Amino acid sequence: MGGGNGQKAKMARERNLENKKTAKGSQLEANKKAMNIQTFMCTTSEVKCKEHVEAKHPKADIVTCFPHLKK
């Protein structure tokens, strides 16, 4: 027989533990986010970078947000 609530709970815990292990090891999403930031920084003009800093980071310097614009 078997298959009571205790057994079901144990199986659910084991299944959840396996799912957490596999999801934690993936770097795909982090890599996509990094690529988007790098692409933005390399393809955006200095004027657009200035607009971004003024709109989103008014207290920061443009070089702080976009180090590739150092002169």
N, C-alpha and C positions, 0 to 999 in steps of 0.2 A: 504494500500500500504506500503510504507516504504522501508527499505533496502538500503538506500542511503549510500554514502561514510562515512558520520558521524556515522551512525549506525555500519557499518563494522569496523571502526577504534575503536569505543568504545568496541565492542566485542573482538577485537584483544588485546586491552589493558588489559581487564579483564582476558583473557586467559593467557597472558604472566605473569600477576601478580600472578595467581594461580600456574603456573609452577615454578616461582621463589621461592615461599613460600615452596613448597614441596622439591625442590632440595636443598635448603639451610639447611634444618633440618636433612638431612641424614649424618650419620657419618661412613657409610660403607667404603668408599674409604680411609678416614683418618685412620680407624682401620686397613685396609689391609696394608697400608704403614708402620704403627707402628709395625705390626707383622713382616714384612719383615726385618726391621732394628733390631728388637729384635732377630729374628732367626739368622741373620747374625752375630750378636755380640756373641751369645751363642754357635754357632756351628763352628765358624771360629777359627783356631789355632792362636797362638801368632805370628808365622812367617808370616802368611797371613795378619794379622793386621798390622805388621810392613811394609810389602810391600805396603799395601794400603796407609798408612800414608806417606811413602816416595814418592809414585807416585802422590797422589791426594792432600796431604796437607803438602808440604815440610817444611813450617815454623812452623807447629804445633808439639807438643809433642805427643807421642803415648798415654799417659794417658789422655790427653785432648780429644782425639777422642774416646778412648776406656777406660772409667773409671773402667771397671771391671778387667783391667789388673794391677791395683795397687798392689805393692808388699809390 
